[in-house]
Amino acid sequence: MSLACGLPLIECVYCLACARWAWKRCIHNAGHDSENWPIATIEEFEPVPRICRYILGNYEDDLEHPQWEPPRGYNMNPQWVVRRKTYEETRGRVTPYLLYVDHSHSDIVLAIRGLNLAKESDYAVLLDNRLGKRKIDGGYVHNGLLKAAAWVLDAECDTIKDLLVKYTDYTLTFAGHSLGSGVAAMLAMLVVQNRQKLGNIDRKRVRCYAIAPARCMSLNLAVKYADVINSVVLQDDFLPRTATPLEDVFKSLFCLPCLLCLRCMRDTCIPEEVMLRDPRRLYAPGRLYHIVERKPFRCGRLPPVVKTAVPVDGRFEHIVLSCNATSDHAIIWIERECQWALDLMLEKEKAMEIPPSQRMDRKESLAKGHNEEHKAALRRAVSLSVPDAYSPSPYGTFESNSSPISEDSPSSSLKVGHRMTWAEVVEKIFERDESGRRVVRRTASCDSIM
């Protein structure tokens, strides 16, 4: 009798708990992800709209007469395009890209387009992952994206090196959208690890902008390269938030809303400390810039606000149940909202009439603040027991579980005079254990840490 009376009570408690969970998931919005982040400044956000325009150049048939009219001052000069490769020229190894020298901003840019739904080769890159079995520099990355980046570097290494020698004060920027953002992030990581192959380029000259980024690297790598890689996310974009492997996302493309809802339910039930300590869980790379333009229970778009941080916990872990989750992924919308946000920043600064000397001081303090924030994120990763998150080195990075491989390295087994391809550089980071499995080669210094 008592058992029969207790069952309805248990059912009521269970239903109330489910209702509470559903309510919290429904009211969770993109603003919650960055509500405690500081506002981005003009100096750090200024390159983003023109970076989006470079990426859009891959979609144009004629750069002199673009299909999408660029904002004033953002026209690409076709004479500054050093190289432009199509699907036929890349042979499906990577999406089309262009190499562009922006003399107006002293920047050498390699911009990569996003996924083409009609190209099987793009899906081949996504499917080549096997649940993050590729381990590099003490963390895990997407195997297909890493191989695509190695192919691009092997094809363009000599050209980029010549440009860096010719323009010694220019920065080197890798940029991409969606699938291309993952390749761009891998490019930046490989170049930073092997700077000697590009003439010992200073780390400060290398940067990356991942627009609508794919989750392509483990948390320790995402924080480690936050001084080089910048990710830009528009409001409710689904891709930076879902930890579903990219290959599963695009295999389920025609039932994507169902997949996102299922992942949303699953991830909500996983404690955050479990997520943080999963070494194979992939994340959006680097420093995050979040463009917020909608608020709950408000109709229409509001003036966009850009927030930025190098978060460790709460790093876009929850999918936003929104009808804009896919539309916010479009590069053309991201470019327009970035430009609108930058225009609002410029109007505000003009109204305040900040003198040039004060702007210079603010730029220096911004660089110092970013450096301190990066170190704080590294310490936070260590305190949260993130796998392979060691105390930061003098260069502000994790201690690496692998060392950059130089073509002049004495440990190289290749013949003298043989030019190592970037694919070989990636492979040289690995060795096989007694069972024949690949493991990351460790240096003596790292063994002492372990």
C-alpha positions as a Markdown table, in Angstrom:
| # | Residue | x | y | z |
|---|---|---|---|---|
| 1 | Met | 0.0 | 0.0 | 0.0 |
| 2 | Ser | 2.8 | 2.4 | 0.9 |
| 3 | Leu | 4.7 | 1.5 | -2.3 |
| 4 | Ala | 1.6 | 2.2 | -4.4 |
| 5 | Cys | 1.3 | 5.6 | -2.8 |
| 6 | Gly | 5.0 | 6.4 | -3.2 |
| 7 | Leu | 5.1 | 5.8 | -7.0 |
| 8 | Pro | 2.9 | 8.8 | -8.0 |
| 9 | Leu | 5.1 | 11.0 | -5.8 |
| 10 | Ile | 8.3 | 9.7 | -7.5 |
| 11 | Glu | 6.7 | 10.3 | -10.9 |
| 12 | Cys | 5.8 | 13.8 | -10.0 |
| 13 | Val | 9.3 | 14.6 | -8.8 |
| 14 | Tyr | 10.8 | 13.1 | -11.9 |
| 15 | Cys | 8.4 | 15.1 | -14.2 |
| 16 | Leu | 9.3 | 18.3 | -12.3 |
| 17 | Ala | 13.0 | 17.6 | -12.7 |
| 18 | Cys | 12.5 | 17.0 | -16.5 |
| 19 | Ala | 10.4 | 20.1 | -16.8 |
| 20 | Arg | 13.0 | 22.2 | -15.0 |
| 21 | Trp | 15.8 | 20.8 | -17.3 |
| 22 | Ala | 13.7 | 21.5 | -20.4 |
| 23 | Trp | 12.9 | 25.1 | -19.2 |
| 24 | Lys | 16.6 | 25.8 | -18.6 |
| 25 | Arg | 17.6 | 24.5 | -22.0 |
| 26 | Cys | 14.9 | 26.5 | -23.8 |
| 27 | Ile | 15.8 | 29.8 | -22.1 |
| 28 | His | 19.6 | 29.2 | -22.5 |
| 29 | Asn | 20.7 | 31.8 | -25.1 |
| 30 | Ala | 24.0 | 32.8 | -26.7 |
| 31 | Gly | 24.3 | 35.8 | -24.3 |
| 32 | His | 24.9 | 33.4 | -21.4 |
| 33 | Asp | 28.1 | 32.1 | -23.0 |
| 34 | Ser | 29.9 | 35.5 | -22.9 |
| 35 | Glu | 27.9 | 37.5 | -20.3 |
| 36 | Asn | 31.0 | 37.9 | -18.1 |
| 37 | Trp | 33.5 | 38.6 | -20.9 |
| 38 | Pro | 34.9 | 42.1 | -21.4 |
| 39 | Ile | 34.0 | 44.2 | -24.5 |
| 40 | Ala | 36.4 | 44.0 | -27.4 |
| 41 | Thr | 38.3 | 47.1 | -28.5 |
| 42 | Ile | 38.7 | 48.6 | -32.0 |
| 43 | Glu | 42.4 | 47.8 | -32.1 |
| 44 | Glu | 41.9 | 44.0 | -31.7 |
| 45 | Phe | 38.7 | 43.7 | -33.8 |
| 46 | Glu | 39.6 | 46.0 | -36.7 |
| 47 | Pro | 41.1 | 43.2 | -38.9 |
| 48 | Val | 38.0 | 40.9 | -38.7 |
| 49 | Pro | 35.8 | 42.5 | -41.4 |
| 50 | Arg | 38.5 | 42.7 | -44.0 |
| 51 | Ile | 39.6 | 39.1 | -43.1 |
| 52 | Cys | 36.0 | 38.0 | -43.9 |
| 53 | Arg | 36.3 | 39.9 | -47.2 |
| 54 | Tyr | 39.5 | 38.0 | -48.1 |
| 55 | Ile | 37.7 | 34.7 | -47.4 |
| 56 | Leu | 34.8 | 35.8 | -49.5 |
| 57 | Gly | 37.3 | 36.3 | -52.4 |
| 58 | Asn | 37.4 | 32.5 | -52.8 |
| 59 | Tyr | 33.7 | 32.6 | -53.7 |
| 60 | Glu | 34.1 | 35.3 | -56.3 |
| 61 | Asp | 34.6 | 34.5 | -60.0 |
| 62 | Asp | 35.9 | 38.0 | -60.7 |
| 63 | Leu | 37.5 | 40.0 | -57.9 |
| 64 | Glu | 37.2 | 43.3 | -59.9 |
| 65 | His | 33.4 | 42.8 | -60.1 |
| 66 | Pro | 32.5 | 41.1 | -56.8 |
| 67 | Gln | 29.2 | 39.3 | -56.5 |
| 68 | Trp | 28.8 | 40.6 | -52.9 |
| 69 | Glu | 29.5 | 44.3 | -52.8 |
| 70 | Pro | 32.2 | 45.0 | -50.2 |
| 71 | Pro | 32.0 | 47.9 | -47.7 |
| 72 | Arg | 33.9 | 51.0 | -48.7 |
| 73 | Gly | 37.6 | 50.6 | -48.3 |
| 74 | Tyr | 37.5 | 46.8 | -48.3 |
| 75 | Asn | 37.9 | 46.1 | -52.1 |
| 76 | Met | 40.5 | 43.5 | -52.8 |
| 77 | Asn | 43.1 | 44.5 | -55.4 |
| 78 | Pro | 43.4 | 41.7 | -57.9 |
| 79 | Gln | 47.0 | 42.7 | -58.6 |
| 80 | Trp | 47.9 | 41.8 | -55.0 |
| 81 | Val | 46.7 | 38.2 | -55.4 |
| 82 | Val | 49.9 | 36.1 | -55.5 |
| 83 | Arg | 48.2 | 32.7 | -55.9 |
| 84 | Arg | 44.6 | 31.4 | -56.2 |
| 85 | Lys | 43.8 | 27.7 | -56.3 |
| 86 | Thr | 40.6 | 26.0 | -57.2 |
| 87 | Tyr | 39.3 | 22.5 | -56.5 |
| 88 | Glu | 41.0 | 21.2 | -59.6 |
| 89 | Glu | 44.4 | 22.5 | -58.5 |
| 90 | Thr | 44.1 | 21.3 | -54.9 |
| 91 | Arg | 43.0 | 17.9 | -56.2 |
| 92 | Gly | 40.4 | 17.7 | -53.4 |
| 93 | Arg | 43.1 | 17.8 | -50.6 |
| 94 | Val | 41.7 | 21.1 | -49.3 |
| 95 | Thr | 39.0 | 23.7 | -50.2 |
| 96 | Pro | 40.0 | 26.5 | -52.6 |
| 97 | Tyr | 42.3 | 29.2 | -51.1 |
| 98 | Leu | 44.1 | 32.4 | -52.1 |
| 99 | Leu | 47.4 | 34.0 | -51.1 |
| 100 | Tyr | 47.1 | 37.7 | -50.9 |
| 101 | Val | 49.6 | 40.5 | -50.0 |
| 102 | Asp | 47.7 | 43.4 | -48.4 |
| 103 | His | 50.1 | 46.3 | -48.8 |
| 104 | Ser | 47.7 | 48.7 | -47.2 |
| 105 | His | 47.8 | 46.8 | -43.9 |
| 106 | Ser | 51.3 | 45.2 | -44.2 |
| 107 | Asp | 49.8 | 41.7 | -44.2 |
| 108 | Ile | 50.4 | 38.5 | -46.0 |
| 109 | Val | 47.2 | 36.5 | -45.9 |
| 110 | Leu | 46.3 | 32.9 | -46.8 |
| 111 | Ala | 42.5 | 32.7 | -46.8 |
| 112 | Ile | 40.6 | 29.4 | -47.1 |
| 113 | Arg | 37.0 | 29.0 | -48.1 |
| 114 | Gly | 34.5 | 26.9 | -46.2 |
| 115 | Leu | 32.7 | 23.6 | -47.0 |
| 116 | Asn | 31.1 | 23.1 | -50.4 |
| 117 | Leu | 28.1 | 20.8 | -49.9 |
| 118 | Ala | 28.4 | 19.6 | -53.5 |
| 119 | Lys | 32.0 | 18.5 | -53.3 |
| 120 | Glu | 32.7 | 14.9 | -52.1 |
| 121 | Ser | 36.4 | 15.8 | -51.4 |
| 122 | Asp | 35.3 | 18.2 | -48.6 |
| 123 | Tyr | 33.5 | 15.3 | -46.9 |
| 124 | Ala | 36.5 | 13.2 | -47.3 |
| 125 | Val | 38.5 | 15.7 | -45.3 |
| 126 | Leu | 35.8 | 15.7 | -42.6 |
| 127 | Leu | 35.6 | 11.9 | -42.4 |
| 128 | Asp | 39.3 | 11.4 | -42.0 |
| 129 | Asn | 39.3 | 11.8 | -38.2 |
| 130 | Arg | 38.6 | 8.5 | -36.4 |
| 131 | Leu | 37.6 | 10.2 | -33.1 |
| 132 | Gly | 40.6 | 12.4 | -32.7 |
| 133 | Lys | 43.3 | 9.7 | -32.8 |
| 134 | Arg | 45.8 | 12.3 | -34.1 |
| 135 | Lys | 47.9 | 13.5 | -31.2 |
| 136 | Ile | 50.3 | 16.4 | -31.6 |
| 137 | Asp | 52.1 | 18.8 | -29.4 |
| 138 | Gly | 50.6 | 17.2 | -26.3 |
| 139 | Gly | 47.0 | 17.4 | -27.5 |
| 140 | Tyr | 44.5 | 16.0 | -30.0 |
| 141 | Val | 43.5 | 17.5 | -33.3 |
| 142 | His | 41.3 | 16.6 | -36.2 |
| 143 | Asn | 43.3 | 14.3 | -38.4 |
| 144 | Gly | 41.8 | 15.4 | -41.8 |
| 145 | Leu | 42.2 | 19.1 | -41.1 |
| 146 | Leu | 45.8 | 18.6 | -40.0 |
| 147 | Lys | 46.6 | 16.7 | -43.2 |
| 148 | Ala | 45.0 | 19.4 | -45.3 |
| 149 | Ala | 47.1 | 22.0 | -43.6 |
| 150 | Ala | 50.3 | 20.0 | -44.2 |
| 151 | Trp | 49.4 | 19.8 | -47.9 |
| 152 | Val | 48.8 | 23.6 | -48.1 |
| 153 | Leu | 52.1 | 24.4 | -46.4 |
| 154 | Asp | 54.0 | 22.0 | -48.6 |
| 155 | Ala | 52.5 | 23.7 | -51.7 |
| 156 | Glu | 53.0 | 27.3 | -50.5 |
| 157 | Cys | 55.9 | 27.1 | -48.1 |
| 158 | Asp | 58.6 | 28.5 | -50.5 |
| 159 | Thr | 56.3 | 31.3 | -51.8 |
| 160 | Ile | 55.4 | 32.4 | -48.2 |
| 161 | Lys | 59.0 | 32.2 | -47.2 |
| 162 | Asp | 60.0 | 34.4 | -50.1 |
| 163 | Leu | 57.3 | 36.9 | -49.3 |
| 164 | Leu | 58.4 | 37.1 | -45.6 |
| 165 | Val | 62.0 | 37.7 | -46.7 |
| 166 | Lys | 60.9 | 40.4 | -49.1 |
| 167 | Tyr | 58.5 | 42.1 | -46.7 |
| 168 | Thr | 60.3 | 41.8 | -43.4 |
| 169 | Asp | 57.8 | 44.0 | -41.4 |
| 170 | Tyr | 54.6 | 42.3 | -42.7 |
| 171 | Thr | 52.5 | 39.9 | -40.6 |
| 172 | Leu | 51.6 | 36.4 | -41.7 |
| 173 | Thr | 47.8 | 35.7 | -41.3 |
| 174 | Phe | 46.0 | 32.5 | -41.9 |
| 175 | Ala | 42.2 | 32.8 | -42.2 |
| 176 | Gly | 39.3 | 30.5 | -42.9 |
| 177 | His | 35.6 | 29.9 | -42.5 |
| 178 | Ser | 33.9 | 26.8 | -41.2 |
| 179 | Leu | 35.9 | 23.8 | -42.6 |
| 180 | Gly | 38.6 | 26.3 | -43.7 |
| 181 | Ser | 38.8 | 27.7 | -40.2 |
| 182 | Gly | 40.0 | 24.4 | -38.9 |
| 183 | Val | 42.6 | 24.2 | -41.7 |
| 184 | Ala | 43.7 | 27.7 | -40.9 |
| 185 | Ala | 44.1 | 26.9 | -37.2 |
| 186 | Met | 46.2 | 23.8 | -38.0 |
| 187 | Leu | 48.3 | 26.0 | -40.4 |
| 188 | Ala | 49.1 | 28.5 | -37.6 |
| 189 | Met | 49.9 | 25.7 | -35.2 |
| 190 | Leu | 52.3 | 24.0 | -37.6 |
| 191 | Val | 54.1 | 27.2 | -38.5 |
| 192 | Val | 54.5 | 28.2 | -34.9 |
| 193 | Gln | 56.0 | 24.7 | -34.1 |
| 194 | Asn | 58.3 | 24.8 | -37.1 |
| 195 | Arg | 59.2 | 28.5 | -37.6 |
| 196 | Gln | 62.7 | 27.7 | -38.9 |
| 197 | Lys | 61.1 | 26.3 | -42.1 |
| 198 | Leu | 59.9 | 29.9 | -42.8 |
| 199 | Gly | 63.1 | 31.6 | -42.0 |
| 200 | Asn | 62.8 | 31.7 | -38.2 |
| 201 | Ile | 59.8 | 33.9 | -38.3 |
| 202 | Asp | 58.9 | 35.5 | -35.0 |
| 203 | Arg | 55.9 | 34.0 | -33.3 |
| 204 | Lys | 54.4 | 37.5 | -32.9 |
| 205 | Arg | 54.2 | 37.9 | -36.6 |
| 206 | Val | 52.0 | 34.8 | -37.0 |
| 207 | Arg | 48.3 | 35.0 | -36.4 |
| 208 | Cys | 45.1 | 33.2 | -37.4 |
| 209 | Tyr | 41.5 | 34.2 | -37.7 |
| 210 | Ala | 39.0 | 31.3 | -37.6 |
| 211 | Ile | 35.6 | 32.6 | -38.7 |
| 212 | Ala | 32.7 | 30.4 | -37.5 |
| 213 | Pro | 35.3 | 27.9 | -36.2 |
| 214 | Ala | 35.1 | 24.1 | -36.2 |
| 215 | Arg | 36.0 | 22.4 | -33.0 |
| 216 | Cys | 39.3 | 21.1 | -34.2 |
| 217 | Met | 41.7 | 20.8 | -31.2 |
| 218 | Ser | 41.8 | 19.7 | -27.6 |
| 219 | Leu | 41.4 | 22.2 | -24.8 |
| 220 | Asn | 45.1 | 22.4 | -23.8 |
| 221 | Leu | 46.0 | 23.3 | -27.4 |
| 222 | Ala | 43.1 | 25.7 | -27.8 |
| 223 | Val | 44.4 | 27.7 | -24.8 |
| 224 | Lys | 48.0 | 27.2 | -25.6 |
| 225 | Tyr | 47.7 | 29.0 | -29.0 |
| 226 | Ala | 45.4 | 31.7 | -27.8 |
| 227 | Asp | 48.1 | 34.3 | -28.5 |
| 228 | Val | 48.1 | 33.3 | -32.1 |
| 229 | Ile | 44.7 | 32.0 | -33.0 |
| 230 | Asn | 41.5 | 34.1 | -32.8 |
| 231 | Ser | 38.0 | 32.6 | -33.3 |
| 232 | Val | 35.0 | 34.7 | -34.3 |
| 233 | Val | 31.5 | 33.4 | -33.5 |
| 234 | Leu | 28.2 | 35.1 | -34.5 |
| 235 | Gln | 25.5 | 34.8 | -31.8 |
| 236 | Asp | 23.9 | 31.3 | -32.0 |
| 237 | Asp | 26.2 | 29.6 | -34.5 |
| 238 | Phe | 26.0 | 25.8 | -34.0 |
| 239 | Leu | 29.4 | 24.6 | -35.2 |
| 240 | Pro | 31.6 | 26.1 | -32.4 |
| 241 | Arg | 29.2 | 24.7 | -29.8 |
| 242 | Thr | 28.6 | 21.1 | -30.8 |
| 243 | Ala | 31.2 | 18.6 | -29.7 |
| 244 | Thr | 29.8 | 16.1 | -32.2 |
| 245 | Pro | 32.6 | 15.0 | -34.5 |
| 246 | Leu | 32.5 | 17.0 | -37.7 |
| 247 | Glu | 32.0 | 13.9 | -39.8 |
| 248 | Asp | 28.9 | 13.0 | -37.8 |
| 249 | Val | 27.5 | 16.5 | -38.2 |
| 250 | Phe | 27.7 | 16.5 | -42.0 |
| 251 | Lys | 26.7 | 12.9 | -42.4 |
| 252 | Ser | 23.5 | 13.9 | -40.6 |
| 253 | Leu | 23.1 | 17.2 | -42.5 |
| 254 | Phe | 19.6 | 16.6 | -43.6 |
| 255 | Cys | 18.5 | 15.8 | -40.1 |
| 256 | Leu | 20.8 | 18.4 | -38.5 |
| 257 | Pro | 18.1 | 19.9 | -36.1 |
| 258 | Cys | 17.4 | 16.4 | -34.7 |
| 259 | Leu | 21.1 | 15.7 | -34.2 |
| 260 | Leu | 21.7 | 19.1 | -32.5 |
| 261 | Cys | 18.7 | 18.5 | -30.1 |
| 262 | Leu | 20.0 | 15.0 | -29.2 |
| 263 | Arg | 23.5 | 16.4 | -28.6 |
| 264 | Cys | 22.1 | 19.2 | -26.5 |
| 265 | Met | 20.3 | 16.7 | -24.3 |
| 266 | Arg | 23.4 | 14.5 | -23.9 |
| 267 | Asp | 25.8 | 17.3 | -23.2 |
| 268 | Thr | 23.5 | 18.8 | -20.6 |
| 269 | Cys | 23.7 | 15.5 | -18.6 |
| 270 | Ile | 27.5 | 15.3 | -18.7 |
| 271 | Pro | 29.2 | 17.2 | -15.7 |
| 272 | Glu | 31.5 | 19.9 | -16.9 |
| 273 | Glu | 34.5 | 18.5 | -15.0 |
| 274 | Val | 34.1 | 15.3 | -17.0 |
| 275 | Met | 34.2 | 17.3 | -20.2 |
| 276 | Leu | 37.3 | 19.3 | -19.2 |
| 277 | Arg | 39.2 | 16.1 | -18.3 |
| 278 | Asp | 38.4 | 14.3 | -21.6 |
| 279 | Pro | 41.7 | 14.7 | -23.5 |
| 280 | Arg | 40.0 | 13.8 | -26.9 |
| 281 | Arg | 37.2 | 16.3 | -26.7 |
| 282 | Leu | 37.7 | 19.0 | -29.3 |
| 283 | Tyr | 37.1 | 22.7 | -28.9 |
| 284 | Ala | 37.0 | 26.0 | -30.9 |
| 285 | Pro | 40.6 | 27.2 | -31.0 |
| 286 | Gly | 42.3 | 30.2 | -29.4 |
| 287 | Arg | 40.9 | 33.5 | -28.2 |
| 288 | Leu | 37.2 | 33.8 | -28.7 |
| 289 | Tyr | 35.3 | 36.8 | -30.1 |
| 290 | His | 31.5 | 36.5 | -29.6 |
| 291 | Ile | 29.2 | 38.9 | -31.5 |
| 292 | Val | 26.0 | 39.2 | -29.6 |
| 293 | Glu | 23.1 | 40.9 | -31.4 |
| 294 | Arg | 19.9 | 39.3 | -30.1 |
| 295 | Lys | 18.5 | 39.0 | -26.6 |
| 296 | Pro | 15.8 | 36.6 | -25.2 |
| 297 | Phe | 12.2 | 37.7 | -25.6 |
| 298 | Arg | 13.2 | 40.5 | -28.0 |
| 299 | Cys | 12.3 | 40.6 | -31.6 |
| 300 | Gly | 14.8 | 41.5 | -34.3 |
| 301 | Arg | 18.5 | 42.2 | -34.3 |
| 302 | Leu | 20.0 | 44.7 | -31.9 |
| 303 | Pro | 23.2 | 46.7 | -32.5 |
| 304 | Pro | 25.9 | 44.1 | -32.2 |
| 305 | Val | 28.3 | 44.0 | -29.2 |
| 306 | Val | 31.6 | 42.1 | -29.5 |
| 307 | Lys | 32.9 | 40.4 | -26.3 |
| 308 | Thr | 36.2 | 38.6 | -26.0 |
| 309 | Ala | 38.0 | 36.2 | -23.7 |
| 310 | Val | 40.3 | 33.2 | -23.4 |
| 311 | Pro | 37.9 | 30.9 | -21.5 |
| 312 | Val | 38.8 | 27.5 | -20.2 |
| 313 | Asp | 35.6 | 26.2 | -18.5 |
| 314 | Gly | 32.3 | 27.3 | -20.1 |
| 315 | Arg | 34.0 | 27.4 | -23.6 |
| 316 | Phe | 30.8 | 27.3 | -25.8 |
| 317 | Glu | 29.8 | 23.9 | -24.3 |
| 318 | His | 26.1 | 24.1 | -24.8 |
| 319 | Ile | 24.1 | 24.3 | -28.0 |
| 320 | Val | 21.6 | 27.1 | -28.3 |
| 321 | Leu | 18.2 | 25.9 | -29.4 |
| 322 | Ser | 17.6 | 28.7 | -31.9 |
| 323 | Cys | 16.2 | 29.0 | -35.4 |
| 324 | Asn | 19.3 | 31.1 | -36.2 |
| 325 | Ala | 21.8 | 28.4 | -35.3 |
| 326 | Thr | 22.5 | 27.6 | -38.9 |
| 327 | Ser | 22.0 | 31.1 | -40.5 |
| 328 | Asp | 24.5 | 32.6 | -38.1 |
| 329 | His | 27.1 | 30.3 | -39.6 |
| 330 | Ala | 27.0 | 32.1 | -43.1 |
| 331 | Ile | 30.1 | 34.0 | -43.9 |
| 332 | Ile | 28.2 | 36.8 | -45.6 |
| 333 | Trp | 26.2 | 37.5 | -42.5 |
| 334 | Ile | 29.2 | 37.3 | -40.3 |
| 335 | Glu | 31.0 | 39.9 | -42.4 |
| 336 | Arg | 28.1 | 42.3 | -42.3 |
| 337 | Glu | 27.6 | 42.0 | -38.6 |
| 338 | Cys | 31.4 | 42.4 | -38.0 |
| 339 | Gln | 31.4 | 45.6 | -40.1 |
| 340 | Trp | 28.4 | 46.9 | -38.3 |
| 341 | Ala | 30.0 | 46.2 | -34.9 |
| 342 | Leu | 33.2 | 47.9 | -36.0 |
| 343 | Asp | 31.3 | 51.0 | -37.3 |
| 344 | Leu | 29.6 | 51.4 | -34.0 |
| 345 | Met | 33.0 | 51.2 | -32.2 |
| 346 | Leu | 34.4 | 53.8 | -34.5 |
| 347 | Glu | 31.4 | 56.1 | -34.0 |
| 348 | Lys | 31.7 | 55.8 | -30.2 |
| 349 | Glu | 35.5 | 56.6 | -30.3 |
| 350 | Lys | 34.9 | 59.5 | -32.6 |
| 351 | Ala | 32.3 | 60.9 | -30.3 |
| 352 | Met | 34.7 | 60.6 | -27.4 |
| 353 | Glu | 37.5 | 62.3 | -29.4 |
| 354 | Ile | 40.3 | 60.2 | -28.0 |
| 355 | Pro | 43.7 | 61.8 | -28.9 |
| 356 | Pro | 46.2 | 59.7 | -30.8 |
| 357 | Ser | 48.7 | 59.5 | -27.9 |
| 358 | Gln | 46.0 | 58.0 | -25.7 |
| 359 | Arg | 45.1 | 55.5 | -28.4 |
| 360 | Met | 48.7 | 54.4 | -28.6 |
| 361 | Asp | 48.8 | 53.9 | -24.8 |
| 362 | Arg | 45.6 | 52.0 | -25.0 |
| 363 | Lys | 47.0 | 49.7 | -27.7 |
| 364 | Glu | 50.1 | 48.9 | -25.6 |
| 365 | Ser | 47.9 | 48.2 | -22.5 |
| 366 | Leu | 45.7 | 46.0 | -24.6 |
| 367 | Ala | 48.7 | 43.9 | -25.7 |
| 368 | Lys | 49.8 | 43.6 | -22.1 |
| 369 | Gly | 46.3 | 42.8 | -20.9 |
| 370 | His | 45.9 | 40.0 | -23.4 |
| 371 | Asn | 49.3 | 38.5 | -22.4 |
| 372 | Glu | 48.2 | 38.5 | -18.7 |
| 373 | Glu | 44.8 | 37.0 | -19.6 |
| 374 | His | 46.5 | 34.3 | -21.6 |
| 375 | Lys | 48.8 | 33.4 | -18.7 |
| 376 | Ala | 45.8 | 33.4 | -16.4 |
| 377 | Ala | 44.0 | 31.0 | -18.7 |
| 378 | Leu | 47.0 | 28.7 | -18.7 |
| 379 | Arg | 47.0 | 28.7 | -14.9 |
| 380 | Arg | 43.3 | 28.0 | -14.9 |
| 381 | Ala | 43.7 | 25.0 | -17.1 |
| 382 | Val | 46.3 | 23.6 | -14.7 |
| 383 | Ser | 44.1 | 24.2 | -11.7 |
| 384 | Leu | 41.2 | 22.4 | -13.5 |
| 385 | Ser | 43.4 | 19.4 | -14.2 |
| 386 | Val | 43.0 | 19.7 | -17.9 |
| 387 | Pro | 45.1 | 16.8 | -19.4 |
| 388 | Asp | 48.7 | 17.9 | -20.5 |
| 389 | Ala | 48.2 | 21.4 | -19.1 |
| 390 | Tyr | 51.5 | 22.1 | -17.4 |
| 391 | Ser | 52.8 | 25.3 | -15.9 |
| 392 | Pro | 53.4 | 27.9 | -18.6 |
| 393 | Ser | 56.9 | 28.2 | -20.0 |
| 394 | Pro | 58.7 | 31.6 | -20.3 |
| 395 | Tyr | 57.0 | 31.9 | -23.8 |
| 396 | Gly | 53.6 | 31.7 | -22.2 |
| 397 | Thr | 52.7 | 28.2 | -23.5 |
| 398 | Phe | 52.2 | 24.7 | -22.2 |
| 399 | Glu | 55.3 | 22.5 | -22.0 |
| 400 | Ser | 55.1 | 20.5 | -25.2 |
| 401 | Asn | 55.0 | 16.8 | -25.4 |
| 402 | Ser | 56.8 | 17.0 | -28.8 |
| 403 | Ser | 59.5 | 19.1 | -30.2 |
| 404 | Pro | 59.5 | 20.9 | -33.6 |
| 405 | Ile | 61.1 | 18.8 | -36.2 |
| 406 | Ser | 63.7 | 20.6 | -38.3 |
| 407 | Glu | 65.0 | 19.4 | -41.6 |
| 408 | Asp | 68.4 | 20.0 | -40.1 |
| 409 | Ser | 67.6 | 17.9 | -37.0 |
| 410 | Pro | 70.2 | 15.3 | -36.2 |
| 411 | Ser | 67.5 | 12.9 | -35.3 |
| 412 | Ser | 66.1 | 13.0 | -38.8 |
| 413 | Ser | 66.5 | 9.7 | -40.6 |
| 414 | Leu | 66.2 | 11.3 | -44.0 |
| 415 | Lys | 69.1 | 11.6 | -46.4 |
| 416 | Val | 71.2 | 14.7 | -46.2 |
| 417 | Gly | 69.9 | 17.3 | -48.7 |
| 418 | His | 66.5 | 15.8 | -48.9 |
| 419 | Arg | 63.8 | 18.5 | -48.5 |
| 420 | Met | 61.2 | 17.4 | -46.0 |
| 421 | Thr | 57.6 | 17.9 | -47.0 |
| 422 | Trp | 55.2 | 19.3 | -44.4 |
| 423 | Ala | 53.5 | 15.9 | -44.4 |
| 424 | Glu | 56.8 | 14.3 | -43.4 |
| 425 | Val | 57.3 | 17.0 | -40.7 |
| 426 | Val | 53.9 | 16.0 | -39.2 |
| 427 | Glu | 54.8 | 12.3 | -39.4 |
| 428 | Lys | 58.2 | 12.8 | -37.8 |
| 429 | Ile | 56.4 | 13.9 | -34.6 |
| 430 | Phe | 55.2 | 10.4 | -34.2 |
| 431 | Glu | 56.9 | 7.1 | -33.5 |
| 432 | Arg | 55.5 | 3.6 | -33.0 |
| 433 | Asp | 55.5 | 1.7 | -29.7 |
| 434 | Glu | 56.1 | -2.0 | -29.2 |
| 435 | Ser | 52.5 | -2.8 | -30.2 |
| 436 | Gly | 52.8 | -0.8 | -33.5 |
| 437 | Arg | 50.6 | 2.0 | -32.4 |
| 438 | Arg | 51.6 | 5.6 | -32.9 |
| 439 | Val | 52.6 | 7.6 | -29.9 |
| 440 | Val | 53.9 | 11.1 | -29.6 |
| 441 | Arg | 57.6 | 11.4 | -29.3 |
| 442 | Arg | 58.7 | 13.0 | -26.1 |
| 443 | Thr | 61.7 | 15.0 | -25.4 |
| 444 | Ala | 63.9 | 14.4 | -22.3 |
| 445 | Ser | 62.6 | 17.6 | -20.7 |
| 446 | Cys | 59.0 | 16.5 | -21.0 |
| 447 | Asp | 59.8 | 13.1 | -19.6 |
| 448 | Ser | 61.3 | 14.7 | -16.5 |
| 449 | Ile | 58.0 | 16.7 | -16.1 |
| 450 | Met | 55.9 | 13.6 | -16.4 |
